[in-house]
Amino acid sequence: MDAVCLVLAVTGSSLLLVLGLLGCVAPVIPGPALSYAAMLLLLPTRFAPSVGECVAYGVACAVVLFLDSVIPAMGAKKFNCSRWGVAGCMIGTVVGMFFGFTGLIFGPFLGAMAGELVAGKNFLSSLKGGFGAFLGFVFGVLVKVVYCAVCAVWCLFAFFK
């Protein structure tokens, strides 16, 4: 591979890694998927991951993306939300995506609260469920950050080996 292509691959990969880390908190940027794409961009270079690494990181990326949508509801359930509260949390997560970063933070919280209120629980109990959904959101962000950081560290080691 000539030097220009190598520089483009490394630069593109580095850019995708930065965008991946930003995507952990930005609502419209799929952070883990971009970090995985950064690794795949290195395939035609001497920094290429092995087939096993590609599969392992790909499966991990799919798991992280799945968990990101489920963890807020799990947090709500952990704080004794009813089915209505968990469903409200899931709906709030989806609706929150359309309202940017603020919607992603408050969507699961407000959805879980609304679901609990519909289920007939009092305000304090619904607030507790909403707090659980918020903690789930924070934990989901942490899971994405860890995955993206691991991808970034892998790429850094590959660049300097």
N, C-alpha and C positions, 0 to 999 in steps of 0.2 A: 504494500500500500504506500503510495507516495506521501510525502510530508504534508501536502495541502489537505488531502483527505483525512489524514491522521489528526491534524490540528482541528479541522471541522468537526470530526467525531468527538474529540475530547472537549471542545468548546460547547458543542451541542449537548453533550452529556452533562457537563457542568451546569449549563443553563437549566436543563430539565431537573437536575437535583435541587437547585435553588427554588425553582417554581414548585417542585414537589413539597418542599418544606413550607413554602408559603401556602400551598394548597391544603395544608393540614388545618388551617384556620379560616381560609377564604372559602366561601360557600360554592363558588362555581368552578373551582380548580380541583380536579381529582388528584390530590397529592400523592397517595401511594402508587397510583397508576403511572404518574409522570416519573416517579423515582424508579419504578420498574422499567419504564421505557428508556431511562437514562442508561441502565445496565445493558438493555438490548441494543442500544445505539452503538455500543462498543463491540458488538459481535464481529464486524469485519476487521477489527484492529488486533494488535498483539495483546491488548488488555481484555480480550473476550472472556466472559464467564464460561464455565463448562456447561454441558447440557444439564447435568444434575443441579448445578446452581441456578440455571434458568428455570428449571421446573420447580425447584424448592421456593425460589423467590416469587415465582408466578402464583403458586398455590398460596403462599403466605399473603400475597397482595389480595387475592380473591377473598381470603378469610378476613383480612383487615377491613376490606370494603363492606363485606357482609356484616361484620361486627359493628362497624360504624353506624349502620342503620338500626341495629338491634339493641345496642348497649343502653341508650337512653330509656327504652322500655324496661330493660332488665333492672336498671336503677330505680325506676318508678315501682316496679314489682317488689324490689327489696325493701322499699319503704311502705309496704302494705297497701299498694294501690289495688283497686278492684279491676276487673276486666275492662270496665268503662274507662278507668284512669289510664290503663296501659294502651287501650285503643286510642284514647285522646292524645296520648303522648306520641304514638306513631303518626297520627293524622297531623298533629302539631309540628312534627319533624318535617313532614312532606310540605305542608303549607308554609312553614318557616323558610324553606329554601327559596321561596319567591320574594322574600323580604330581606335578602342580604344577610350579612353577618349578624345583625341584631335579631333577625327572624330565626336564624339557626340557634341562637342562644335562648331566646324566650319562647320559641315555638313549642318545643317539647314541654317546657315548664307550664305554659299556659294551656296547652292541650291536655296535659295530665290533670291540671286543676279543674278545667272545664268538665272533663270526663268524670272526675270524682264528684263534682257538684251535681251533674246529671244523675249519678248513681245514688244521690240522696245523702252524701256525706256532708259533714259540716265544713265550714271554711278552713278551720285549723287542720283538719285531716286532709283536705284537698291541697292545702299549702305544703304539707309534709310530702305528699306524693309528687307535687311539682318540684320540690327540692330534690327528691330522689332522681327525677328525670334530668334535672340540671346537672347533678353530680355524674349521672351516666353520660351526659354530653361531654363533660370535662374529661372523663376517663376515656371516652372514644377519641377525643382529640389527642390525648397522651399516647394511645395505642398507635395512631397514625404517625405521630411525631417519632416514636421509637422505630417504627418500620422504615420511615424515610431516612432517619439518621443512620440506621444499619446499612441501608443501600448506599448512602453517601460515604460512609466509612469503607465499605467494600470497594467502591470506585476509587477512593483515595489510595487505598492499599494497592489496587491494581495499577494505578497511574505510576506509583513509585516503586514497583517491584522490579 
